[in-house]
Amino acid sequence: MKFPIIAYGDPVLKKVCAPIDENYPDLKQLISNMFETMYHAHGVGLAAPQVGLPIRLFIVDTGADENDKNKFKKVFINAEIIEETGEPWAFNEGCLSIPDVREDVMRKPNVRIKYFDENWVQHEEEVTGMPARVIQHEYDHIEGKLFTDTLSLLRKRMLKSKLDAISKGNIKADYKMRFPNQSKKR
């Protein structure tokens, strides 16, 4: 089942999410539905708040390169970034909750992260490069942060009308969305 993506402006995107345990109802189905939703929207990561759930869960699938190598597909439950290292680098990021807005975001290239996978096996590992960037972006979601929060005040002001339009549903996306400030027509 594909979920609607929660659009910019919804309070769930600004909440610090709660941890879950292995008894969370229908967790395997939720994870499956999140992957289906993410693939349908052509994303590389999706966090639970983006489907309306304020829980510490996100998924990542950066795909594989042309040699079918470097595939990075994982489920992160109750993740905690322990350390971010390296020289920060800029990359033009987007977000399924903020369609048609892309901005350069500075992130460090290496992360050490502790998390549970979908089978409740605990991991602690170091991730580098693009997968590390996607992890940091999705981790920000479960911390109640959006990539637009990293922008300068001037850049935020320049984007304000576009962001307001998104929250009102005045945007065309290739996937189903739920808009917090959409006017209710009767």
Z-matrix of the N, CA and C atoms (Angstrom, degrees):
N
C 1 1.446
C 2 1.526 1 109.30
N 3 1.323 2 115.55 1 131.51
C 4 1.455 3 120.01 2 178.15
C 5 1.521 4 109.19 3 -91.02
N 6 1.332 5 115.13 4 129.14
C 7 1.460 6 121.36 5 176.75
C 8 1.522 7 109.61 6 -86.96
N 9 1.343 8 117.67 7 153.82
C 10 1.460 9 118.16 8 167.84
C 11 1.533 10 108.30 9 -73.92
N 12 1.311 11 116.14 10 143.96
C 13 1.470 12 121.34 11 176.93
C 14 1.529 13 107.71 12 -82.82
N 15 1.324 14 116.19 13 133.02
C 16 1.462 15 121.86 14 179.38
C 17 1.530 16 108.49 15 -76.47
N 18 1.329 17 116.01 16 128.06
C 19 1.460 18 121.67 17 -175.71
C 20 1.524 19 112.61 18 -85.43
N 21 1.313 20 113.63 19 157.63
C 22 1.457 21 123.27 20 173.97
C 23 1.524 22 110.12 21 -45.04
N 24 1.339 23 115.55 22 137.80
C 25 1.455 24 121.24 23 178.66
C 26 1.514 25 113.59 24 103.49
N 27 1.329 26 117.34 25 -17.76
C 28 1.463 27 119.95 26 178.77
C 29 1.533 28 108.68 27 -75.42
N 30 1.345 29 118.22 28 133.42
C 31 1.467 30 120.76 29 -177.87
C 32 1.527 31 114.51 30 -58.60
N 33 1.336 32 118.46 31 -26.43
C 34 1.471 33 119.67 32 -179.03
C 35 1.537 34 111.11 33 -61.63
N 36 1.327 35 117.22 34 -26.87
C 37 1.470 36 120.56 35 -179.44
C 38 1.526 37 112.55 36 -75.54
N 39 1.322 38 117.67 37 -11.38
C 40 1.465 39 121.10 38 -178.98
C 41 1.530 40 111.94 39 -108.96
N 42 1.336 41 117.28 40 6.18
C 43 1.466 42 120.81 41 -179.45
C 44 1.521 43 111.14 42 -88.96
N 45 1.326 44 116.22 43 140.56
C 46 1.456 45 120.06 44 167.17
C 47 1.522 46 104.77 45 -76.23
N 48 1.326 47 115.55 46 122.99
C 49 1.470 48 120.52 47 -171.24
C 50 1.524 49 112.74 48 -79.89
N 51 1.324 50 114.28 49 155.76
C 52 1.467 51 122.36 50 -177.90
C 53 1.527 52 110.63 51 -91.31
N 54 1.345 53 115.96 52 144.31
C 55 1.463 54 118.84 53 174.52
C 56 1.526 55 110.65 54 -67.71
N 57 1.323 56 115.18 55 157.91
C 58 1.466 57 120.80 56 176.64
C 59 1.526 58 108.49 57 -122.99
N 60 1.327 59 116.36 58 170.16
C 61 1.458 60 120.31 59 174.66
C 62 1.528 61 109.45 60 -121.43
N 63 1.323 62 115.81 61 178.88
C 64 1.471 63 119.92 62 -175.03
C 65 1.534 64 113.11 63 -67.25
N 66 1.328 65 117.81 64 -9.12
C 67 1.462 66 121.42 65 177.87
C 68 1.523 67 112.48 66 -93.31
N 69 1.320 68 118.25 67 8.97
C 70 1.463 69 120.12 68 179.21
C 71 1.529 70 108.00 69 -58.58
N 72 1.336 71 117.66 70 129.92
C 73 1.466 72 120.23 71 -173.35
C 74 1.531 73 113.82 72 -61.32
N 75 1.321 74 115.65 73 131.48
C 76 1.467 75 123.65 74 174.78
C 77 1.527 76 113.88 75 52.49
N 78 1.329 77 116.06 76 39.92
C 79 1.466 78 120.78 77 -175.86
C 80 1.525 79 112.05 78 -60.87
N 81 1.319 80 117.92 79 -44.89
C 82 1.480 81 120.66 80 -179.07
C 83 1.531 82 110.59 81 -60.18
N 84 1.333 83 116.61 82 -42.16
C 85 1.461 84 120.53 83 179.02
C 86 1.532 85 110.80 84 -66.66
N 87 1.336 86 116.26 85 -40.64
C 88 1.463 87 120.62 86 177.63
C 89 1.526 88 110.31 87 -58.88
N 90 1.326 89 117.00 88 -46.52
C 91 1.464 90 121.37 89 179.92
C 92 1.529 91 110.27 90 -61.82
N 93 1.318 92 116.90 91 -44.59
C 94 1.462 93 121.36 92 177.99
C 95 1.530 94 110.84 93 -59.78
N 96 1.329 95 117.03 94 -44.99
C 97 1.464 96 121.55 95 178.95
C 98 1.527 97 111.60 96 -64.83
N 99 1.330 98 116.63 97 -36.08
C 100 1.467 99 119.63 98 178.09
C 101 1.529 100 110.64 99 -65.75
N 102 1.335 101 117.19 100 -42.41
C 103 1.470 102 119.01 101 177.00
C 104 1.535 103 110.32 102 -62.44
N 105 1.327 104 116.80 103 -43.83
C 106 1.465 105 119.83 104 179.08
C 107 1.533 106 110.64 105 -60.16
N 108 1.321 107 116.42 106 -43.00
C 109 1.467 108 121.67 107 178.70
C 110 1.526 109 110.80 108 -62.84
N 111 1.320 110 116.65 109 -46.82
C 112 1.463 111 121.13 110 -178.44
C 113 1.525 112 111.27 111 -62.69
N 114 1.326 113 117.66 112 -45.49
C 115 1.465 114 120.60 113 -179.83
C 116 1.528 115 111.05 114 -64.00
N 117 1.329 116 116.73 115 -41.29
C 118 1.464 117 120.75 116 179.61
C 119 1.539 118 110.84 117 -60.92
N 120 1.341 119 116.27 118 -35.51
C 121 1.468 120 121.89 119 -178.99
C 122 1.529 121 112.37 120 -88.67
N 123 1.331 122 117.25 121 1.56
C 124 1.476 123 123.42 122 -179.93
C 125 1.523 124 112.11 123 61.04
N 126 1.336 125 116.09 124 39.74
C 127 1.458 126 120.96 125 177.32
C 128 1.514 127 111.40 126 -95.82
N 129 1.326 128 115.40 127 169.85
C 130 1.469 129 121.70 128 175.87
C 131 1.527 130 110.92 129 -115.23
N 132 1.326 131 116.45 130 -3.91
C 133 1.451 132 121.72 131 177.56
C 134 1.516 133 109.08 132 -159.81
N 135 1.331 134 115.55 133 154.23
C 136 1.459 135 120.61 134 178.14
C 137 1.530 136 107.93 135 -154.37
N 138 1.333 137 115.32 136 132.62
C 139 1.461 138 120.71 137 178.80
C 140 1.527 139 109.32 138 -108.60
N 141 1.320 140 116.01 139 150.52
C 142 1.463 141 121.72 140 -177.68
C 143 1.530 142 113.44 141 -53.04
N 144 1.342 143 120.52 142 -39.38
C 145 1.464 144 118.08 143 178.53
C 146 1.535 145 112.78 144 -60.52
N 147 1.320 146 117.37 145 -25.00
C 148 1.462 147 120.54 146 179.43
C 149 1.528 148 112.23 147 -72.30
N 150 1.325 149 116.50 148 -11.43
C 151 1.471 150 120.38 149 172.76
C 152 1.533 151 109.71 150 -115.56
N 153 1.337 152 116.04 151 18.29
C 154 1.458 153 121.84 152 172.49
C 155 1.508 154 116.72 153 90.74
N 156 1.331 155 118.02 154 8.75
C 157 1.465 156 120.98 155 -177.06
C 158 1.532 157 110.71 156 -112.50
N 159 1.337 158 118.19 157 116.43
C 160 1.466 159 120.69 158 -178.54
C 161 1.536 160 112.43 159 -82.92
N 162 1.336 161 115.53 160 59.36
C 163 1.473 162 121.30 161 179.92
C 164 1.525 163 109.53 162 -122.59
N 165 1.338 164 115.59 163 157.89
C 166 1.471 165 122.06 164 -175.42
C 167 1.532 166 110.00 165 -84.35
N 168 1.315 167 114.73 166 76.40
C 169 1.459 168 122.45 167 -179.77
C 170 1.516 169 108.50 168 -144.07
N 171 1.335 170 116.04 169 130.82
C 172 1.456 171 119.94 170 170.11
C 173 1.516 172 109.82 171 -148.13
N 174 1.328 173 114.54 172 160.19
C 175 1.466 174 121.19 173 -179.30
C 176 1.527 175 108.57 174 -125.84
N 177 1.325 176 115.23 175 153.44
C 178 1.464 177 121.70 176 179.57
C 179 1.523 178 108.16 177 -139.93
N 180 1.325 179 116.46 178 135.73
C 181 1.466 180 121.99 179 169.68
C 182 1.525 181 107.10 180 -147.54
N 183 1.320 182 115.30 181 99.91
C 184 1.469 183 120.20 182 -178.68
C 185 1.524 184 111.51 183 -85.47
N 186 1.342 185 116.61 184 1.58
C 187 1.459 186 119.75 185 179.58
C 188 1.513 187 110.92 186 75.88
N 189 1.321 188 114.93 187 -169.23
C 190 1.465 189 121.11 188 -179.39
C 191 1.518 190 108.38 189 -121.02
N 192 1.317 191 115.60 190 159.05
C 193 1.464 192 118.85 191 175.76
C 194 1.529 193 109.49 192 -80.27
N 195 1.322 194 116.56 193 -175.69
C 196 1.471 195 120.94 194 -175.04
C 197 1.532 196 113.39 195 -62.42
N 198 1.309 197 118.33 196 -20.18
C 199 1.465 198 122.02 197 178.54
C 200 1.536 199 111.82 198 -97.27
N 201 1.343 200 115.82 199 14.58
C 202 1.460 201 122.29 200 -177.53
C 203 1.525 202 111.76 201 56.91
N 204 1.328 203 114.98 202 34.98
C 205 1.467 204 120.97 203 177.76
C 206 1.520 205 108.52 204 -115.26
N 207 1.297 206 115.11 205 171.25
C 208 1.466 207 123.11 206 176.51
C 209 1.522 208 112.89 207 60.52
N 210 1.328 209 116.62 208 27.19
C 211 1.464 210 119.83 209 176.56
C 212 1.519 211 108.09 210 -67.89
N 213 1.320 212 116.25 211 132.97
C 214 1.453 213 121.19 212 -179.26
C 215 1.519 214 107.63 213 -133.00
N 216 1.329 215 116.01 214 100.77
C 217 1.464 216 122.04 215 179.81
C 218 1.524 217 107.28 216 -131.80
N 219 1.345 218 115.65 217 117.91
C 220 1.463 219 119.48 218 -177.10
C 221 1.514 220 111.39 219 -149.92
N 222 1.336 221 113.24 220 158.54
C 223 1.461 222 123.25 221 173.55
C 224 1.528 223 106.36 222 -110.62
N 225 1.331 224 116.22 223 134.24
C 226 1.460 225 122.23 224 -179.11
C 227 1.528 226 108.99 225 -121.48
N 228 1.334 227 115.22 226 115.47
C 229 1.460 228 121.44 227 178.75
C 230 1.527 229 108.13 228 -116.02
N 231 1.333 230 116.01 229 132.11
C 232 1.474 231 122.35 230 -179.70
C 233 1.528 232 111.74 231 53.13
N 234 1.314 233 115.96 232 40.47
C 235 1.465 234 121.29 233 -177.16
C 236 1.523 235 111.67 234 -65.88
N 237 1.323 236 113.76 235 149.08
C 238 1.460 237 121.49 236 175.10
C 239 1.526 238 107.32 237 -140.20
N 240 1.323 239 116.14 238 117.30
C 241 1.466 240 119.20 239 174.88
C 242 1.517 241 107.17 240 -77.95
N 243 1.323 242 115.09 241 120.93
C 244 1.457 243 121.92 242 -177.27
C 245 1.522 244 110.62 243 -86.47
N 246 1.342 245 115.08 244 -38.55
C 247 1.464 246 118.99 245 -175.54
C 248 1.529 247 110.09 246 -156.70
N 249 1.332 248 115.90 247 143.00
C 250 1.462 249 123.26 248 171.74
C 251 1.525 250 105.94 249 -122.31
N 252 1.341 251 116.52 250 127.60
C 253 1.462 252 119.39 251 -176.51
C 254 1.527 253 111.09 252 -134.12
N 255 1.324 254 114.27 253 166.43
C 256 1.451 255 121.37 254 177.28
C 257 1.516 256 111.88 255 101.51
N 258 1.323 257 114.50 256 173.32
C 259 1.459 258 121.95 257 -179.83
C 260 1.532 259 109.28 258 -79.48
N 261 1.335 260 118.12 259 121.52
C 262 1.462 261 119.81 260 -178.75
C 263 1.534 262 111.95 261 -56.95
N 264 1.331 263 115.61 262 142.85
C 265 1.464 264 121.24 263 178.22
C 266 1.519 265 109.62 264 -133.40
N 267 1.316 266 114.63 265 147.64
C 268 1.464 267 121.39 266 -177.60
C 269 1.520 268 110.05 267 -88.18
N 270 1.318 269 114.92 268 144.25
C 271 1.459 270 121.44 269 174.07
C 272 1.521 271 106.67 270 -149.84
N 273 1.311 272 116.07 271 142.17
C 274 1.448 273 122.38 272 -178.59
C 275 1.533 274 108.72 273 -78.16
N 276 1.335 275 116.14 274 102.03
C 277 1.460 276 121.90 275 -176.45
C 278 1.521 277 111.81 276 -98.06
N 279 1.310 278 114.60 277 152.60
C 280 1.446 279 122.47 278 171.87
C 281 1.511 280 108.00 279 -130.98
N 282 1.327 281 116.23 280 -179.47
C 283 1.459 282 120.84 281 -178.02
C 284 1.514 283 108.27 282 -153.13
N 285 1.322 284 117.09 283 136.56
C 286 1.461 285 120.94 284 179.72
C 287 1.527 286 112.12 285 -61.05
N 288 1.333 287 117.80 286 -27.10
C 289 1.461 288 121.66 287 178.45
C 290 1.529 289 112.63 288 -80.27
N 291 1.332 290 116.35 289 -10.33
C 292 1.470 291 121.23 290 -177.89
C 293 1.530 292 107.76 291 -132.21
N 294 1.337 293 117.68 292 68.04
C 295 1.468 294 119.77 293 -174.99
C 296 1.530 295 112.79 294 -61.82
N 297 1.329 296 114.90 295 147.24
C 298 1.465 297 123.23 296 176.84
C 299 1.525 298 114.82 297 66.20
N 300 1.326 299 117.33 298 15.64
C 301 1.463 300 120.77 299 173.11
C 302 1.513 301 106.99 300 -121.25
N 303 1.322 302 115.56 301 122.37
C 304 1.464 303 121.61 302 177.10
C 305 1.518 304 107.12 303 -132.50
N 306 1.321 305 116.24 304 137.17
C 307 1.462 306 121.17 305 -179.18
C 308 1.518 307 109.91 306 -145.40
N 309 1.329 308 115.90 307 152.35
C 310 1.458 309 120.35 308 175.19
C 311 1.524 310 109.45 309 -71.70
N 312 1.328 311 114.92 310 129.44
C 313 1.464 312 121.87 311 179.44
C 314 1.522 313 107.37 312 -125.87
N 315 1.323 314 115.83 313 133.64
C 316 1.461 315 121.26 314 177.69
C 317 1.533 316 109.10 315 -88.86
N 318 1.339 317 115.53 316 127.52
C 319 1.472 318 120.66 317 175.85
C 320 1.511 319 108.58 318 -141.63
N 321 1.321 320 115.65 319 153.43
C 322 1.467 321 120.51 320 175.93
C 323 1.529 322 108.93 321 -77.91
N 324 1.338 323 118.01 322 149.34
C 325 1.465 324 120.91 323 -172.30
C 326 1.530 325 115.95 324 -80.71
N 327 1.327 326 117.83 325 -11.00
C 328 1.469 327 120.37 326 -176.13
C 329 1.526 328 110.15 327 -128.51
N 330 1.329 329 115.80 328 137.29
C 331 1.467 330 120.28 329 174.15
C 332 1.527 331 109.30 330 -131.72
N 333 1.309 332 114.75 331 143.56
C 334 1.463 333 121.55 332 168.02
C 335 1.518 334 104.86 333 -108.29
N 336 1.338 335 115.18 334 123.99
C 337 1.460 336 120.27 335 -173.62
C 338 1.522 337 110.65 336 -132.52
N 339 1.328 338 114.13 337 143.12
C 340 1.461 339 121.67 338 175.98
C 341 1.522 340 106.22 339 -116.29
N 342 1.344 341 116.91 340 135.06
C 343 1.462 342 120.53 341 -177.01
C 344 1.521 343 110.16 342 -164.03
N 345 1.328 344 114.95 343 169.06
C 346 1.459 345 122.17 344 170.58
C 347 1.520 346 107.44 345 -105.51
N 348 1.342 347 116.24 346 144.23
C 349 1.461 348 119.49 347 174.43
C 350 1.532 349 108.64 348 -90.50
N 351 1.320 350 116.38 349 -174.63
C 352 1.470 351 120.79 350 -176.37
C 353 1.523 352 113.60 351 -66.32
N 354 1.340 353 117.75 352 -14.75
C 355 1.471 354 122.03 353 177.50
C 356 1.523 355 111.98 354 -100.64
N 357 1.312 356 116.59 355 10.39
C 358 1.458 357 124.71 356 -179.63
C 359 1.523 358 113.19 357 63.68
N 360 1.337 359 115.04 358 32.09
C 361 1.462 360 121.06 359 171.30
C 362 1.520 361 106.19 360 -92.07
N 363 1.334 362 116.06 361 128.79
C 364 1.459 363 119.38 362 -179.41
C 365 1.528 364 110.25 363 -83.89
N 366 1.325 365 115.92 364 139.26
C 367 1.461 366 122.74 365 179.16
C 368 1.514 367 109.15 366 -129.15
N 369 1.313 368 114.96 367 150.91
C 370 1.461 369 121.67 368 166.10
C 371 1.514 370 104.75 369 -137.04
N 372 1.321 371 116.27 370 120.91
C 373 1.458 372 119.12 371 -176.65
C 374 1.513 373 111.59 372 -148.92
N 375 1.322 374 113.63 373 163.47
C 376 1.450 375 121.07 374 175.39
C 377 1.524 376 108.12 375 -103.93
N 378 1.317 377 116.05 376 133.08
C 379 1.462 378 122.30 377 -178.92
C 380 1.522 379 107.25 378 -125.63
N 381 1.335 380 116.44 379 141.47
C 382 1.461 381 120.38 380 -177.44
C 383 1.529 382 111.18 381 -127.88
N 384 1.329 383 114.82 382 166.05
C 385 1.456 384 121.96 383 172.61
C 386 1.522 385 113.57 384 68.75
N 387 1.336 386 115.39 385 -145.48
C 388 1.471 387 120.97 386 -175.93
C 389 1.531 388 112.94 387 -60.25
N 390 1.350 389 119.76 388 -42.68
C 391 1.469 390 117.85 389 176.17
C 392 1.534 391 112.34 390 -57.72
N 393 1.337 392 117.76 391 -36.98
C 394 1.467 393 120.90 392 178.45
C 395 1.522 394 110.38 393 -63.94
N 396 1.324 395 116.68 394 -40.75
C 397 1.470 396 121.20 395 178.96
C 398 1.533 397 110.62 396 -63.51
N 399 1.323 398 116.76 397 -44.56
C 400 1.469 399 120.07 398 -179.88
C 401 1.529 400 109.50 399 -64.40
N 402 1.324 401 117.32 400 -41.49
C 403 1.468 402 120.92 401 177.24
C 404 1.525 403 109.97 402 -58.80
N 405 1.335 404 117.12 403 -46.55
C 406 1.467 405 119.94 404 -179.10
C 407 1.531 406 111.23 405 -62.13
N 408 1.324 407 117.07 406 -40.07
C 409 1.468 408 121.66 407 178.94
C 410 1.534 409 110.16 408 -63.00
N 411 1.333 410 116.95 409 -48.42
C 412 1.465 411 120.72 410 -178.75
C 413 1.527 412 111.24 411 -69.51
N 414 1.326 413 116.68 412 -36.25
C 415 1.467 414 120.92 413 177.20
C 416 1.526 415 109.90 414 -61.93
N 417 1.330 416 116.03 415 -40.23
C 418 1.465 417 119.55 416 176.62
C 419 1.531 418 110.06 417 -55.79
N 420 1.340 419 117.32 418 -40.06
C 421 1.466 420 120.42 419 179.47
C 422 1.529 421 111.49 420 -57.97
N 423 1.319 422 118.37 421 -44.41
C 424 1.472 423 119.27 422 -178.07
C 425 1.524 424 111.70 423 -74.80
N 426 1.343 425 116.17 424 -11.14
C 427 1.466 426 121.61 425 174.52
C 428 1.533 427 111.16 426 -96.43
N 429 1.338 428 117.15 427 4.34
C 430 1.458 429 121.10 428 178.34
C 431 1.520 430 114.31 429 79.70
N 432 1.340 431 116.68 430 24.10
C 433 1.467 432 121.21 431 -178.38
C 434 1.521 433 110.03 432 -118.68
N 435 1.323 434 115.36 433 147.64
C 436 1.460 435 122.06 434 175.37
C 437 1.520 436 109.04 435 -116.74
N 438 1.325 437 116.95 436 158.32
C 439 1.464 438 118.49 437 -178.95
C 440 1.527 439 111.35 438 -61.79
N 441 1.332 440 117.36 439 -26.26
C 442 1.465 441 120.37 440 178.34
C 443 1.530 442 111.45 441 -67.52
N 444 1.333 443 118.03 442 -20.86
C 445 1.465 444 121.30 443 177.75
C 446 1.528 445 111.79 444 -67.72
N 447 1.335 446 117.22 445 -19.06
C 448 1.467 447 120.67 446 -178.58
C 449 1.529 448 112.22 447 -86.18
N 450 1.332 449 116.62 448 -7.88
C 451 1.465 450 120.35 449 -175.20
C 452 1.525 451 111.99 450 -79.04
N 453 1.323 452 115.59 451 158.54
C 454 1.460 453 120.80 452 177.67
C 455 1.530 454 109.32 453 -67.02
N 456 1.311 455 116.04 454 158.92
C 457 1.453 456 121.67 455 178.69
C 458 1.534 457 110.80 456 -58.31
N 459 1.314 458 116.57 457 -41.35
C 460 1.464 459 120.83 458 179.16
C 461 1.526 460 110.93 459 -62.02
N 462 1.333 461 116.66 460 -45.67
C 463 1.466 462 120.32 461 -179.11
C 464 1.531 463 110.72 462 -64.95
N 465 1.336 464 116.49 463 -38.91
C 466 1.474 465 120.23 464 177.55
C 467 1.522 466 110.62 465 -61.78
N 468 1.345 467 116.66 466 -42.09
C 469 1.467 468 120.27 467 178.16
C 470 1.521 469 110.85 468 -62.28
N 471 1.326 470 116.27 469 -38.82
C 472 1.460 471 120.57 470 -179.50
C 473 1.532 472 111.37 471 -66.84
N 474 1.320 473 117.17 472 -29.21
C 475 1.463 474 122.16 473 -178.78
C 476 1.527 475 113.47 474 -92.63
N 477 1.333 476 117.31 475 -6.78
C 478 1.465 477 120.94 476 -172.13
C 479 1.525 478 113.51 477 -52.91
N 480 1.310 479 118.72 478 -47.88
C 481 1.471 480 119.70 479 -177.14
C 482 1.529 481 111.30 480 -65.70
N 483 1.324 482 116.87 481 -35.74
C 484 1.465 483 120.82 482 178.05
C 485 1.534 484 110.52 483 -67.19
N 486 1.342 485 116.08 484 -42.94
C 487 1.467 486 120.70 485 179.39
C 488 1.532 487 110.80 486 -66.96
N 489 1.330 488 116.86 487 -39.74
C 490 1.472 489 120.25 488 176.51
C 491 1.530 490 110.47 489 -61.82
N 492 1.327 491 116.23 490 -40.98
C 493 1.467 492 120.57 491 179.22
C 494 1.527 493 110.83 492 -62.39
N 495 1.333 494 116.97 493 -40.11
C 496 1.466 495 120.71 494 178.42
C 497 1.529 496 109.94 495 -61.85
N 498 1.333 497 117.13 496 -47.12
C 499 1.466 498 120.00 497 -177.09
C 500 1.531 499 111.64 498 -64.39
N 501 1.345 500 117.39 499 -24.42
C 502 1.467 501 121.56 500 178.60
C 503 1.526 502 112.80 501 -90.06
N 504 1.344 503 116.40 502 -3.89
C 505 1.458 504 119.68 503 179.58
C 506 1.515 505 113.81 504 85.95
N 507 1.326 506 116.83 505 12.67
C 508 1.467 507 121.40 506 179.26
C 509 1.527 508 110.08 507 -88.99
N 510 1.313 509 114.98 508 57.72
C 511 1.468 510 122.18 509 -178.18
C 512 1.521 511 107.11 510 -150.12
N 513 1.287 512 116.15 511 150.45
C 514 1.466 513 121.09 512 176.96
C 515 1.523 514 107.69 513 -109.65
N 516 1.307 515 116.39 514 119.82
C 517 1.469 516 121.26 515 177.02
C 518 1.527 517 108.12 516 -119.45
N 519 1.315 518 116.92 517 155.12
C 520 1.464 519 122.49 518 179.52
C 521 1.525 520 112.15 519 -82.13
N 522 1.315 521 117.20 520 7.15
C 523 1.457 522 122.42 521 -178.12
C 524 1.527 523 108.22 522 -140.85
N 525 1.308 524 115.26 523 161.52
C 526 1.460 525 121.14 524 -178.33
C 527 1.526 526 109.83 525 -70.61
N 528 1.340 527 115.49 526 135.88
C 529 1.462 528 120.73 527 179.55
C 530 1.522 529 109.93 528 -131.33
N 531 1.326 530 115.02 529 159.62
C 532 1.458 531 122.08 530 172.42
C 533 1.526 532 107.56 531 -119.26
N 534 1.327 533 116.12 532 124.96
C 535 1.458 534 122.23 533 -173.72
C 536 1.523 535 110.66 534 -107.73
N 537 1.339 536 117.82 535 129.42
C 538 1.472 537 120.71 536 -174.86
C 539 1.524 538 113.81 537 -70.41
N 540 1.323 539 118.54 538 -31.92
C 541 1.467 540 120.80 539 -173.40
C 542 1.519 541 112.71 540 -115.79
N 543 1.305 542 115.30 541 25.80
C 544 1.457 543 118.95 542 -179.84
C 545 1.526 544 109.06 543 -72.24
N 546 1.318 545 115.20 544 132.25
C 547 1.467 546 117.85 545 179.87
C 548 1.522 547 109.34 546 -68.32
N 549 1.314 548 115.42 547 139.11
C 550 1.466 549 121.34 548 -178.81
C 551 1.528 550 108.07 549 -88.63
N 552 1.309 551 116.86 550 110.79
C 553 1.462 552 121.11 551 179.11
C 554 1.526 553 107.92 552 -91.55
N 555 1.328 554 115.62 553 135.78
C 556 1.467 555 119.45 554 -178.85
C 557 1.483 556 110.92 555 -108.14
